[in-house]
């Protein structure tokens, strides 16, 4: 399910909860569902942000490791000559 679909469901729950034809019990369920969906959206967004940051850190660490390997290999190669 895409973020756009989740957003549409969230909005539909909130809208439907305020319709005059909605009884009180259904209104409460719809409001709680809308709140839960909103909370899940925030948590997913936070997790995506953290995952993105971790990927950036991993990429930097891999680049640093490659630089160190090349420096060590160049040093060994230069010392043997």
N, C-alpha and C positions, 0 to 999 in steps of 0.2 A: 504494500500500500504506500502510495506516495505521500509526501508532505501536503501536497495540494488536496488530495482526497481526505486526509485526516482533518485538515483545516475546514473543508466543506462539511464534514460530519459534525465537527465541533460547532460550527456556526448554525447548522440545522438544529442541533439539540437546543442551543440557546434560544433560537428564534421560536421553535415549537413550544418551548416552556412558557413563553409569554403570550401565546395565542389564547384568545377568549374561550375557544372550544376545549381547551385542555383542562382536565379536572385536576384537583389539588394533588392527588397521589401521583399522577403522571407528571405533573409539573415538577414535583420534588425529585422524582427519578431522573427526569431530563436534565434538571439543573445539576444534580450530582454527576450524571454521565458527562455533561459538558465540562464541569470542573475537573473530573478525572482525566478526560482527554486533554484538557489544557495543561494539566500537570505533567502528563506523559510527554506531551510535545516539548515542554521546557526541559525535561530530563533527557530526551533524545537529542535535543539541540546541544545541551551541555556535554553529553557523551560524544557527539560528533566533533565538537570543538576540542575536547581533550584528545580524542583519537588523532585529529589533524595535527595537534601540537606534538604528540608522541611520534608521529610519522616524520615530522620535520626534525625532531631531535635525533631520531634513528638515522635519517639520511645524513645529517651532519656528522654523527659518530662514524658512520661508514666511510664518509669522505675523509675524515681525520685519520681513520685506520689505514686507508689506502695511501694517504700522504706519508704516514709513518712507515708503511711497508716499502714504498718506493725510496724513501730516504735511507732506510736501513739497507736495502738492496744496492743502492747507488754507493753507499759508504763501503759496503763489503766489496763491491766490484772495483771501486777506486783503490781500495787498500791492497787488493791482490795484484794490481798492475805494477 
